[in-house]
Every structure is written in C-alpha cells, then in structure tokens.
Amino acid sequence: MAPANSKFGGQNPGATYTRLPPITLPTNTPGHHSSNSGSLPPPSFQHAFAQPNPFAPPGNLNGLAGGFGPGGGLGSGGGTGLASREAMMGFQHGAELQQQQQMKEQMRREGGMGPKGQLKSRIRDVWRGNLLQELELLREMVEQYPFISMDTEFPGIVARPMGAFTTKADYHYQTLRCNVDLLKVIQLGITLFSEDGEMPPAHQTDGSAISSYSTNLIPCPCTWQFNFQFSLAEDMYNQDSIDFLMTAGLDLEAHDKNGIDPRRFGSLLMTSGLALLDDVRWISFHSGYDFGYLVKLMLCKQLPEDETEYRKLLSIFFPAIYDIKYMIKAAQRTQTVNDAALSPSAANILNNLGQKSGLQDLADELGIKRIGVAHQAGSDSLLTGKVFWEVKKNIFNGTIDDEKYLGHVWGLNGMGSSASTANYAASGYGNTVDGQSNTPNLNGATIYNLAPTPNQPSTPASSHTGLASNLASPPNQQNQNSGGGIGSLTPGGGAGVFGAFRGFGGKS
C-alpha cells in the first residue's frame, strides 16, 4: 500500500520511487532507433509528485502548468512550464500567502490577533533604518493628535556633584546635570492623542502619508519606541540599572548595532513639529530626567551649569508640559483641583492611593491595563497617556487649569519645578533653605545621608558602577570648572564623583 499523502508528501518520499518501473532512455546512435518512441516516463511517475502545491494556479496540482505528463509543461515545448504566465501567477500568489502568514505570526508573537494584541502591534519600534520614515509619519499626524505622552529609559544614576550648594534645589539640578551629561538615553517612547484623548485609529483614511494604512495589513502605530545607539563596551552605566532593563527585555546588542544616532535624532526632532510649538502638549510622569535627556538631544551638547538657563531652554523646546505626578501630589496636598474641593469620587481615589506614587500604582487604582512590557519606553509612554486622560476625567472633573498645572516638572526639586522658580518657592512645598524649597528625594532614587551637615545638602551612597573607560582622569586633566573631581569620560562629558543610588533612577 502506498504511503498516505500529506501536505508535505509521504513519510518516506524515496519509497514512492521504488515502485516506479525503470526508465529506458532512447539510444541515439547512427542506424539504430529505439522501438519506444516516447521518451517520457509512464503516467505513474506523475503520481509521485501529485501533492497540493500552494504555488500552483487553479486546476494544476503540480504548479508546473501541466506537470510531467503528455502535453505537460516540460514535455510539450509549447512555451509553457516554469516560464509560463500561469506558473508566474502561481509563484506570486504563493509569495503573497507567505507574506501574510509571516505577518500573522509576527502579530501572534506580539500579543495575539484580538483587540489587545492588535493594540500591542501598534507600538512601533524605530531603529536607524526606519527613522526618517517614522518621523515623516509623525509629522503628518501631530496636527490632528497634538497631545504627546512621553517616557525615556536611561542607564541609571552614576554620579553626584561635589562642592557647596546654597539650596537642595541647586544640588538636585546639579545631580541631574552631571548624570545626563555623562550618560546616554537608551529609549524614548511617545504616544499620540487627540484633544479628546483619542489615539489614532488603526487604519487611516486622511492625509497623504497616513492613508497608506487604510488597506494595509499592518495597523497604523499609535506609539513609537525610538531605540538609540548604546554600547556596554563604550558607554557608561549603572550595572543594576542595565540588569533591570535587560530583564525588562531591552536588546542592548541590537542597540549597539542598529541604534539611532542621538545627534541625528536631536536635529530631526527640531524640525519634526513635535517640539518648539505652544499648541503641542507633552504629557509626562516624574519627568525631570526625561526632559533633561531630551534637552540634551536637541542641544547636542552638555546641559547649562545654571538651572535658570536650563529652565529657559526647557520652556523654549517644550513650552507646554503636564507632569501627572505633580498634578496628583498637588491635589493630595491641598485636597483641591482647579481651586475647587475634590469630588467624593476623586477624594476616594487619592485616599486609596495613599503613599503609593508610582505610575503603575496610579494605573492600577484607575483600572487601566498596561499594553506591552513595563519599563520599556513605548509601553510606559502609552500607559502615561492613558493615565493622564483618566486623571483628567476622574480627579480633575474633565478640566485642567493650565495656569496652575502647565509647565511644572516633578524631579528637579521635589514637588516639581515650574518655569518660574519664584512661583514654586511661593507654593510652600517641602522645607526651605534660604527661602527656597527643597526635598530629600531625587527622581525615584532616595538620597541616603551618610554624614549630614546642618544646612547643607546631603550626598548619596556609592556602589558599583559600570564604566566604559578608566574611573578617573589624571589630575591635570580634571575639569576644575564643573565642580567635581573627574573630567570627561564619555562622549557626554561632565564631572562628578562616581557612585550609584539604590534603585535604577526610574519613576516612583
């Protein structure tokens, strides 16, 4: 009994050939003619190949426009066979089927074919090769979706400034500055929303660049995850932070080989329509370091030594910023929003939140499900945007007073830092030194007091830090103008004493 046919033929393809009668080829010698005028194998030879072929046109099991039998493509000499129109159409159809199958498999790996899986597939990874294409798409979409939620991933905190500081606010900025100058951002995630909080639909119909997604199998992205060039061999990092990010799924080998050049990205961001515009609103959560890295990208040089100058640059590059953590902390402290008392439901949410102040804590309290992997910038930016609109609806009663909440950034000096230092100091947050506010917390990493000195800022604990080069420069090469003991060690440059906070410099 012949072996059973399957999609890929019999279990022992060679067995089908053992049953074939021997093939006798004609002998073309002068004066001798074979009595068998036919040189083709008997019809039984065809059945060894009679399996369904996905590349074959209708009515042709072999995909060879007639097969090997009499009148078939290879034996007829009638211009058919592999070069025939039918065969070419079959090959094209098969290629399309293969492409669709590969796309379905990719979507399945990214979370399934249901609504949640489809949304996850809309987090677009951007590398060096597709940077220009994706920025062009963002340029087309930002006018209709001018609210941008943002998050970054960076390699932790590795340095602390040395010297005398009149205020803790100054100490916090100098800590931010020396770390941002020394380190490189690894990821930037942004998600687009309309003024009503709606994300772009999966299939667009308007706009020259967007309309290409109207009939495309690939859905239009709502979130972009920019992956920057980063090398463990050459760039500086906090080892605990890198271990944490790698556990979250970051492929640092891919970042090294295919990552975006930060300088090129910064120059493109300047003309992208995403920055420098008052009507483009940036949504963030505990974003002191996030915007520090963005300002560095756009400056293509180190941050200013003076915090006032940095605030001016921040207000130019990103004129309209919401920081959700600032908004929540202000509501908890004053028990008001927009100068009005909290509603019972808003008060209940804030009471349940208690001392918890992380992004995921707030999302859980509001019943928001995360899409993607935590501590990857794309997923975090998407969650940040969804949390913002729920906070606006359920805590701020659908209205946010820009005079009170726009332009404040949590992470420079505690309860946030607005474009006006005077306004912040007058708000009465935290303790004061010389009449200015200060805080013992730094962007999710606690400052541990080793030997606190009265009326002076404390310094952080030290631990292992991964470096790309020597830990110290020769004394004659140290940068004496940066208030620290170590000169430039990475392309970012900077100065400071190396150490690491307990924690990864993330959001809390």
Secondary structure, DSSP 8 states (H G I E B T S, - for coil): ------TT--SSHHHHHHTS---------TT---S----S--THHHHTT-S--TTS-TT-SSSSSSTTSTT-HHHH-SS-GGGSHHHHHHHHHHHHHHHHHHHHHHHHHTT-SSHHHHHHTTEEEE-GGGHHHHHHHHHHHTTT--EEEEEEE-----EE--S--SSHHHHHHHHHHHHHHHS---EEEEEEE-TTS----SS--SSTTGGGGSS-SS---SEEEEEB---TTTS-B-HHHHHHHHHTT--HHHHHHH-B-HHHHHHHHHTSSSSS-TT-EEEESS-HHHHHHHHHHHHTS---SSHHHHHHHHHHH-S-EEEHHHHHHHHHHHSEETTEE--HHHHHHHHHHTT--SHHHHHHHHT----S-TTSHHHHHHHHHHHHHHHHHHTSTT---HHHHTT-BTTSSSS-B-S-HHHHHHTT-SEEETTEEE-SEETTEE---SS--TTS---------B-SS-S---GGGS-GGGTSS----STT----EE---SS-S---
